[in-house]
């Protein structure tokens, strides 16, 4: 088979979008179900002092952010609450905001970290008047006056930088204090409070564990304090110019099984003069993962490291326990259920500087399929900074940061990223948007207009009698050109990675090819529906096994889609003339194996199922050729709506043309090769692309 590419560059000037979306088909992509695009932006004031510092996720999946803001008498702190879909929770405070000021200006509280108790109350750690302070806030945003003194507890001299809550509810603050009595610099500090805000004198004798790490006048700072499952306390930070960790027993004494008598100062990275730590976490094996910066040969780079539970660098991670990252200034990390490390920071080049996430395996290998080429990027304004990254229970990464959109304007930014690949249909360039595309049967050519750069691409692949089956059959987040040969039951796939192809037999004459991700691994499975026996055959990409499922009757049409929202495509059929005389939809829920059936449509209607409402579930939908109307049965409540889009003779070509996670109604008009897409976020799109006889690729699975 002869295959060649005809590549035509048609770069059209266009305005840069405010947000640069990563490819929505890959792990790490922006979650389109989060604020209709994956990004939340909120103005927190026009003072250069104002920045978000931390956030928590509550039991309802809501996000409470903590920001420091300038007030008339000194620092204040601003709490904002967002519901799980990214919208502001207006039931919280005033329009979702609570502004708190504590102090009289000379000793005003400055917030640094936030934690959430099991009862939903919030704890904010920081300092005021060079004293460690912690504030407790009720769920409604008011101060908890039963805690400490009218909601404020004091832990003595020092500065609080991190907070952790023990399983018994006692509160740990990590930070540092200036040791003036011994003419030293800053020393490590841990303070423990009882649940009522009083100092816990059972901890280190007086509630405070304070100790120097570096010799002389070196400056030591705690960046993160973590409570292990066994109750031991790990403090991680910087000792002079080196990364350091301390492990304490639950009573505040040193753990002699860790490092040297409870203290471990990590060696400087090769040729480095200064290693600094910004964040840390503990994996399921008790290993400590650190992220910070290093200066080998005078150049600042990011450094990811892992220590084993005894405090030594773990040689199975990266190179001798360290991974150097040259592309991004890393500032935060989270560890997922598979002990993979998700890092967040700022891309160092080129400008503008985007917020950037990466994922590393348990061995320290960067995941090249995360985001685009291993990096998931979001650009807003001139520069993005990542403060924290945390994981939801479903594994999605949520970041808190800020964007510089002027001087001194900073915008609070929340982003949410999918943890595993999600397939955007007919997305050949991997930017998360359906591409205008067509198949020219005569010469067997594919043509598509890349939504990422407006350039054309063309490939000769297939023959006029072949059935096109475009899908991401290789799992790289891009739709592969593919066809099924009815005469032989063979599949031919042109890899999007390198334009090589492979072929394999699956199916027989008379089958209807229906590729889709039936096993939820992010890769489309080859599949056929056999009308003669009403049987489905699916070759799962996850284990290469064939699943055989009898489902349907004579005359049914295959309409597979993820109707139950579990991330797996469901076996489904459309029965043009059901028992009621109307068109019927039947699907087999992959989540629980139950059947569902709906009477919706008529035998002359064309099936166009997809997630039109953005709730993560495919909606039953059809296009009526005689009127050009679309009918959508909402998956949320089984109500329906209808609207006109198209005319007699048009071919429906639904897809997500604006990358917002919702399927858009679209038609191709063969009479003049015009495309009409009703984009749910970006608005109508009308353009000409194609010639007489072309078939729209997004029409491939319309039945």
Buried (B, 14 or more C-beta within 10 A) or exposed (E): EEBEEEEEEEEEEEEEEEBBBBBBBBBBBBBBBBBBBBBBBBEBBEBEBBBBBBBBBBEEBBBBBBBBBBBEEBBBBBBBBBBBBBEBBEEBBEEBBBBBBBBEEEBBBBBBBBBBBEEEBBBBBBBBEEBBBBBBBBBEBEBBEEBBEEBBBBBBBBBBBBBBBBEEEBBBBBBBBBBEEEEBBBBBBBBBBBBEBEBBEBBBEBBBBBBBBBEEEBBBBBBBBBBBEEEBBBBBBBBBBBBBBBBBBBBBEBBEEBBEEBBBBBEBBEEBEBBBBBBBBBBEEBBBBBBBBBBBEEEBBBBBBBBBBEBEBBEEBBEEBBBBBEBBBBBBBBBBEEBBBBBBBBBBEEEBBBBBBBBBEBEBEBBEBBBBEBBBBBBBBEBBBBBBBBBBEEBBBBBBBBBBBEEEBBBBBBBBBBBBBBBBBBBBBBBBBBBBBBBBBEEBBBBBBBBBEEBBBBBBBBEEEBBBBBBBBBBBBBBBBBBBBBEEBBBBBBBBEEEEBEEEEBBEEEBBBBBBBBBBBBBBBBBBBBBEEBBBBBBBBEEEEEBEBEBBEEEBBBBBBBBBBBBBBBBBBBBBEBEEEBBBBBBBBBEEEEEBEBBBBBEEBBBBBBBBBBBBBBBBBBBBBEEBBBBBBBBEEEEBEEEEBBEEEBBBBBBBBBBBBBBBBBBBBBEEBBBBBBBBBBEEBEEEBBEEEBBBBBBBBBB
